[in-house]
Amino acid sequence: MTKVNNEMINNEEVVLTPIPANRGLSNYLSDTENGRIWNKKLGRFLQVNPNDNGYVYASLIDDNGVTVRVGVHRLIMASVSGIPLEFFKRGKIEVDHYPNEEERWNNSRHNLKMATRHSQYRDSTKAKMGKGKRLKESEVCEILEQLAEWKEDENNKLSTFIHMVADSYDQTYRNAHNIVYGKSWTHLHSGANA
């Protein structure tokens, strides 16, 4: 019914291409123009929805009968490039939604590009990740000492202290909050409270 060529599906011409994978995904083909995955056994496109972060994942059954959950963006890029799916993982080749980075659900080959982990972060993404540099352990110890002094006056508000730390150390409010409440640098925080 489905061939790896031009195919008429719902009165539209669709080009379906294989998805190279070492694990074997012979029951699936990709529509790289529209960012969809075709299930050969069911004779239809997989019904998938974006997750809370906007990315679309599909559950596939490989040739060994093992179910795998994979980002559709990785499946499409493997199909476009001919590079096996297993190379599209952290630390190897990343798939970036670009030029429409806000459209993480848009897995058309025209909205995807290969990237390294480092180059994946454009200025707009870096701005969202936070400002400043990673603090040194000595700086965190200094903050915790100041926190202990700050807490001695019961009229002092922790939120004010967190804002002061964020400004003084060029950190986001969230980073400073996590230090103050022991959600980061926990080994130092527990030592300060001992």
BASE-35753 format. One record per residue (C-alpha): residue in three letters; residue number from 0; x, y, z. Coordinates in Angstrom, 2 decimals, m for minus. Layout:
<nodes>
+--------+-----+---------+---------+---------+
! residu ! num !       x !       y !       z !
+--------+-----+---------+---------+---------+
!    ALA ! NUM !       X !       Y !       Z !
...
+--------+-----+---------+---------+---------+
</nodes>
This chain:
<nodes>
+--------+-----+---------+---------+---------+
! residu ! num !       x !       y !       z !
+--------+-----+---------+---------+---------+
!    MET !   0 !    0.00 !    0.00 !    0.00 !
!    THR !   1 !    2.70 !    2.52 !    0.99 !
!    LYS !   2 !    5.84 !    2.80 !   m1.03 !
!    VAL !   3 !    9.02 !    4.74 !   m0.41 !
!    ASN !   4 !    8.30 !    7.33 !   m3.07 !
!    ASN !   5 !    5.53 !    9.72 !   m3.90 !
!    GLU !   6 !    2.27 !    8.46 !   m2.44 !
!    MET !   7 !   m1.25 !    9.79 !   m2.56 !
!    ILE !   8 !   m2.60 !   10.00 !    0.98 !
!    ASN !   9 !   m5.91 !   11.75 !    1.61 !
!    ASN !  10 !   m5.66 !   13.31 !   m1.85 !
!    GLU !  11 !   m2.30 !   14.93 !   m1.14 !
!    GLU !  12 !    1.03 !   13.89 !   m2.60 !
!    VAL !  13 !    3.40 !   12.82 !    0.17 !
!    VAL !  14 !    7.00 !   11.66 !   m0.05 !
!    LEU !  15 !    7.79 !    9.01 !    2.55 !
!    THR !  16 !   11.38 !    8.10 !    3.35 !
!    PRO !  17 !   12.97 !    5.46 !    5.62 !
!    ILE !  18 !   14.27 !    6.28 !    9.10 !
!    PRO !  19 !   17.80 !    4.89 !    9.47 !
!    ALA !  20 !   18.35 !    3.34 !   12.89 !
!    ASN !  21 !   20.71 !    0.67 !   14.18 !
!    ARG !  22 !   17.81 !   m0.74 !   16.22 !
!    GLY !  23 !   15.71 !   m1.10 !   13.06 !
!    LEU !  24 !   12.53 !    0.90 !   12.49 !
!    SER !  25 !   11.41 !   m0.80 !    9.29 !
!    ASN !  26 !    7.70 !   m0.36 !   10.10 !
!    TYR !  27 !    7.96 !    3.44 !    9.97 !
!    LEU !  28 !    8.56 !    6.08 !    7.33 !
!    SER !  29 !    8.81 !    9.83 !    7.63 !
!    ASP !  30 !    7.09 !   12.67 !    5.83 !
!    THR !  31 !    9.94 !   15.15 !    6.18 !
!    GLU !  32 !    8.05 !   18.00 !    4.51 !
!    ASN !  33 !    5.29 !   17.97 !    7.13 !
!    GLY !  34 !    7.19 !   16.44 !   10.08 !
!    ARG !  35 !    5.01 !   13.34 !   10.45 !
!    ILE !  36 !    5.69 !    9.64 !   10.98 !
!    TRP !  37 !    3.86 !    6.98 !    8.94 !
!    ASN !  38 !    3.12 !    3.59 !   10.50 !
!    LYS !  39 !    3.26 !    1.02 !    7.68 !
!    LYS !  40 !    1.41 !   m1.66 !    9.66 !
!    LEU !  41 !   m1.51 !    0.62 !   10.53 !
!    GLY !  42 !   m1.46 !    2.43 !    7.20 !
!    ARG !  43 !   m1.71 !    5.89 !    8.78 !
!    PHE !  44 !    0.27 !    8.70 !   10.36 !
!    LEU !  45 !    0.91 !    8.47 !   14.10 !
!    GLN !  46 !   m1.30 !   10.70 !   16.21 !
!    VAL !  47 !    1.04 !   12.68 !   18.45 !
!    ASN !  48 !    0.70 !   15.84 !   20.52 !
!    PRO !  49 !    3.26 !   18.27 !   21.96 !
!    ASN !  50 !    4.35 !   17.73 !   25.57 !
!    ASP !  51 !    4.39 !   20.50 !   28.19 !
!    ASN !  52 !    7.62 !   21.87 !   26.71 !
!    GLY !  53 !    6.17 !   21.93 !   23.20 !
!    TYR !  54 !    8.18 !   18.98 !   21.83 !
!    VAL !  55 !    6.50 !   16.10 !   20.01 !
!    TYR !  56 !    7.47 !   12.51 !   20.89 !
!    ALA !  57 !    6.35 !    9.26 !   19.32 !
!    SER !  58 !    6.30 !    5.74 !   20.74 !
!    LEU !  59 !    7.63 !    3.30 !   18.16 !
!    ILE !  60 !    8.17 !   m0.44 !   18.23 !
!    ASP !  61 !   11.58 !   m1.36 !   16.84 !
!    ASP !  62 !   12.31 !   m4.48 !   14.80 !
!    ASN !  63 !   13.07 !   m6.42 !   18.01 !
!    GLY !  64 !    9.64 !   m5.63 !   19.46 !
!    VAL !  65 !   10.99 !   m3.08 !   21.96 !
!    THR !  66 !    8.98 !    0.12 !   22.45 !
!    VAL !  67 !   11.04 !    3.30 !   22.25 !
!    ARG !  68 !    9.96 !    6.89 !   22.81 !
!    VAL !  69 !   11.73 !    9.27 !   20.44 !
!    GLY !  70 !   11.49 !   12.96 !   19.59 !
!    VAL !  71 !    9.87 !   13.37 !   16.17 !
!    HIS !  72 !   12.46 !   16.06 !   15.38 !
!    ARG !  73 !   15.19 !   13.41 !   15.70 !
!    LEU !  74 !   13.28 !   10.91 !   13.56 !
!    ILE !  75 !   12.80 !   13.51 !   10.81 !
!    MET !  76 !   16.44 !   14.64 !   10.87 !
!    ALA !  77 !   17.68 !   11.03 !   10.73 !
!    SER !  78 !   15.46 !   10.48 !    7.70 !
!    VAL !  79 !   16.60 !   13.71 !    6.01 !
!    SER !  80 !   20.31 !   13.18 !    6.64 !
!    GLY !  81 !   20.59 !    9.40 !    6.37 !
!    ILE !  82 !   22.47 !    9.38 !    9.68 !
!    PRO !  83 !   21.28 !    6.62 !   12.06 !
!    LEU !  84 !   18.90 !    7.80 !   14.76 !
!    GLU !  85 !   21.28 !    6.76 !   17.55 !
!    PHE !  86 !   23.66 !    9.62 !   16.60 !
!    PHE !  87 !   21.00 !   12.18 !   17.51 !
!    LYS !  88 !   21.49 !   12.13 !   21.27 !
!    ARG !  89 !   22.99 !   14.43 !   23.84 !
!    GLY !  90 !   26.71 !   14.76 !   23.36 !
!    LYS !  91 !   26.58 !   13.77 !   19.72 !
!    ILE !  92 !   24.39 !   15.57 !   17.17 !
!    GLU !  93 !   21.57 !   17.79 !   18.40 !
!    VAL !  94 !   18.53 !   18.74 !   16.36 !
!    ASP !  95 !   17.61 !   22.38 !   16.70 !
!    HIS !  96 !   14.25 !   23.92 !   15.83 !
!    TYR !  97 !   15.34 !   26.79 !   13.63 !
!    PRO !  98 !   14.47 !   29.35 !   12.28 !
!    ASN !  99 !   11.17 !   29.16 !   14.21 !
!    GLU ! 100 !   12.60 !   28.18 !   17.59 !
!    GLU ! 101 !    9.32 !   28.85 !   19.39 !
!    GLU ! 102 !    7.57 !   26.25 !   17.20 !
!    ARG ! 103 !    8.98 !   23.13 !   18.87 !
!    TRP ! 104 !    5.95 !   21.20 !   17.60 !
!    ASN ! 105 !    6.86 !   22.09 !   14.00 !
!    ASN ! 106 !    9.03 !   19.18 !   12.86 !
!    SER ! 107 !    9.08 !   19.99 !    9.17 !
!    ARG ! 108 !   12.58 !   19.60 !    7.76 !
!    HIS ! 109 !   12.42 !   23.32 !    6.96 !
!    ASN ! 110 !   12.26 !   24.12 !   10.70 !
!    LEU ! 111 !   15.08 !   21.78 !   11.75 !
!    LYS ! 112 !   18.85 !   21.86 !   11.57 !
!    MET ! 113 !   21.70 !   19.82 !   12.96 !
!    ALA ! 114 !   23.73 !   21.48 !   15.69 !
!    THR ! 115 !   26.25 !   20.81 !   18.40 !
!    ARG ! 116 !   25.10 !   21.13 !   22.00 !
!    HIS ! 117 !   27.03 !   24.40 !   22.35 !
!    SER ! 118 !   25.88 !   26.02 !   19.11 !
!    GLN ! 119 !   22.29 !   25.07 !   19.89 !
!    TYR ! 120 !   22.04 !   27.95 !   22.34 !
!    ARG ! 121 !   21.47 !   31.17 !   20.45 !
!    ASP ! 122 !   21.40 !   34.52 !   22.22 !
!    SER ! 123 !   17.64 !   34.33 !   22.77 !
!    THR ! 124 !   17.97 !   30.91 !   24.41 !
!    LYS ! 125 !   20.94 !   32.00 !   26.52 !
!    ALA ! 126 !   18.94 !   34.98 !   27.79 !
!    LYS ! 127 !   16.19 !   32.63 !   28.98 !
!    MET ! 128 !   18.69 !   30.33 !   30.70 !
!    GLY ! 129 !   19.86 !   33.01 !   33.06 !
!    LYS ! 130 !   22.58 !   35.53 !   33.42 !
!    GLY ! 131 !   26.02 !   35.52 !   34.87 !
!    LYS ! 132 !   28.59 !   32.89 !   35.49 !
!    ARG ! 133 !   28.64 !   29.76 !   37.56 !
!    LEU ! 134 !   29.52 !   30.59 !   41.13 !
!    LYS ! 135 !   32.66 !   29.23 !   42.75 !
!    GLU ! 136 !   32.36 !   27.17 !   45.90 !
!    SER ! 137 !   34.08 !   29.92 !   47.90 !
!    GLU ! 138 !   31.43 !   32.42 !   46.73 !
!    VAL ! 139 !   28.60 !   30.11 !   47.80 !
!    CYS ! 140 !   30.26 !   29.69 !   51.24 !
!    GLU ! 141 !   30.41 !   33.47 !   51.47 !
!    ILE ! 142 !   26.70 !   33.74 !   50.62 !
!    LEU ! 143 !   25.80 !   31.14 !   53.24 !
!    GLU ! 144 !   27.82 !   33.01 !   55.89 !
!    GLN ! 145 !   25.98 !   36.22 !   54.97 !
!    LEU ! 146 !   22.69 !   34.30 !   55.11 !
!    ALA ! 147 !   23.40 !   33.15 !   58.67 !
!    GLU ! 148 !   24.05 !   36.76 !   59.72 !
!    TRP ! 149 !   20.94 !   37.93 !   57.85 !
!    LYS ! 150 !   18.76 !   35.42 !   59.68 !
!    GLU ! 151 !   19.92 !   36.72 !   63.08 !
!    ASP ! 152 !   17.59 !   39.70 !   62.67 !
!    GLU ! 153 !   14.07 !   38.27 !   62.60 !
!    ASN ! 154 !   12.79 !   41.41 !   60.80 !
!    ASN ! 155 !   14.89 !   40.63 !   57.71 !
!    LYS ! 156 !   13.02 !   39.05 !   54.81 !
!    LEU ! 157 !   14.65 !   36.19 !   52.90 !
!    SER ! 158 !   13.26 !   37.50 !   49.61 !
!    THR ! 159 !   15.19 !   40.76 !   50.13 !
!    PHE ! 160 !   18.37 !   38.78 !   50.81 !
!    ILE ! 161 !   17.82 !   36.67 !   47.68 !
!    HIS ! 162 !   17.46 !   39.82 !   45.54 !
!    MET ! 163 !   20.65 !   41.22 !   47.05 !
!    VAL ! 164 !   22.57 !   38.02 !   46.32 !
!    ALA ! 165 !   21.25 !   37.91 !   42.74 !
!    ASP ! 166 !   22.37 !   41.50 !   42.11 !
!    SER ! 167 !   25.71 !   41.21 !   43.91 !
!    TYR ! 168 !   26.79 !   37.96 !   42.28 !
!    ASP ! 169 !   25.23 !   38.53 !   38.83 !
!    GLN ! 170 !   22.81 !   35.60 !   39.20 !
!    THR ! 171 !   19.13 !   35.10 !   38.49 !
!    TYR ! 172 !   16.67 !   35.26 !   41.35 !
!    ARG ! 173 !   16.02 !   31.51 !   40.89 !
!    ASN ! 174 !   19.72 !   30.63 !   41.25 !
!    ALA ! 175 !   20.02 !   32.73 !   44.41 !
!    HIS ! 176 !   16.78 !   31.25 !   45.77 !
!    ASN ! 177 !   18.06 !   27.71 !   45.22 !
!    ILE ! 178 !   21.25 !   28.48 !   47.12 !
!    VAL ! 179 !   19.40 !   30.07 !   50.05 !
!    TYR ! 180 !   16.92 !   27.21 !   50.34 !
!    GLY ! 181 !   19.50 !   24.46 !   49.86 !
!    LYS ! 182 !   18.21 !   23.24 !   46.50 !
!    SER ! 183 !   21.63 !   23.72 !   44.96 !
!    TRP ! 184 !   25.05 !   23.37 !   46.55 !
!    THR ! 185 !   23.33 !   21.18 !   49.14 !
!    HIS ! 186 !   26.58 !   19.79 !   50.51 !
!    LEU ! 187 !   27.65 !   23.31 !   51.52 !
!    HIS ! 188 !   24.22 !   24.31 !   52.76 !
!    SER ! 189 !   23.90 !   21.35 !   55.12 !
!    GLY ! 190 !   27.38 !   22.08 !   56.45 !
!    ALA ! 191 !   26.40 !   25.69 !   57.14 !
!    ASN ! 192 !   23.37 !   24.59 !   59.17 !
!    ALA ! 193 !   25.25 !   21.99 !   61.22 !
+--------+-----+---------+---------+---------+
</nodes>
